[in-house]
Amino acid sequence: MLTTLNSPTTIEAGRIDPIHPGEVLLHEFMAPLGLSANALAGRMGVPANRISTIAAGKRGITGDTALRLAAAFGTTAEFWMNLQKRWELEVARDAFEGRAGFTPPPRDMAG
């Protein structure tokens, strides 16, 4: 279901900024269905601020939220957890590679 997001991203040196799972939730699920954070929260049985802070990229998706999102949208909890995991790894990778003195290994040694 993931298509092109309508939100701005930064492309530098061939890299795209990591996409927070909240962007996917907002642009690929909520907006097409005309769902507000309040409406989705009501369907999921969670506080509205949980959904709004995830959609704003200020909160991550927990296992509980992943299960509830999966039930609400007919996806799997793994889909949501994989989005979260990928985002966290990309953020960590960007921070790690941004450290002074970091030199990535040559491609032939990487794996």
N, C-alpha and C positions, 0 to 999 in steps of 0.2 A: 504494500500500500504506500510505502514511502516514495514520494515523487520529488519534485523540486520544491524546496521551501521558498516562501516569499519573503523571508526575513533576510536582512543584510548579513553577509559573512565577509571575512577578510581573507584575501588570497595573497600570500607572500611566499616567494621562492617556491612556487609550486605546491604549497600546502594550503588547505582550507581550515579555518578555525573549527575546532570541535563543535558539534551540534548537540546542544543540551536536549535531553529527552523531553523537556517541557516544550521546546519548539516543535517537536514532532507531535506531541499531544495537542498543542494549540492549532497548528497549521494543517495537520493531516487528519485530525479527528474532530476536534471541537468546532472549528470554523466551518468546515463543510456541512456539518449537521446543525449549525446555528446554536450550539450549546454554550451557555455561559458557564463560568466557574461555579456559580451558585446552583445552576440546574444539574450540572454533572455531579457536584458534591452531594446533592440530594439523592440522585440515583444511586450513588455509591455508598451512601451512609457515612460520609466523612465531613469534617468541617470545611467550609468553603475556602478558608485561607490555605488549606493544604493544596487544593487544586490551583488556586491563583498563584501561590508561590512556586509551585512546580512549573506552571505555564510561563512564569516570569524568569525562569532559570535560576531561582534563588534557593531551591530545595531539590533534593534528589528523590528518586523513586525507591521506596523500600519494598520489601517482599510483600507486606500487607497491601500496599497501594498497587503493586503490580498485579496481584490477584484480583483486586477490585476493578482495575482498569481492564483486565482481560475479560472479566465477566460483563462489564459495561459495553465493551466494543467487539466482543466475539473474537478476541485475539488470544494469545497465550501469555501467561505471566513471564515466561522466558523471553518473549519478544521485548517486553518492557525492561526486564532486568538486563538483557543484552545491550539495549540502548544506553542504560545507565552505566554499565561496565565499560562500554566502548568510550563513552564521554569521559569517564574518570581516567581511563588509561591514556587517552589523548591529551588531557590536561596535564597529567603527570609527565608524559613524554615531552611535551612542550617545555615544561619547567626544567626537566632534567637536561634536555638538549640545550637549553638556554644558559646553563651554567658555564662560567668561564673555564676554559681549559678542556671542555668536553670535545672529544674527537670521535665521531662515529667509526666503527670498524669498517674496513674495506668490505665491499659486497661479497667477495669470495670467501671471507672468513665469517660472515654473519650467519651462515646456517646451512 
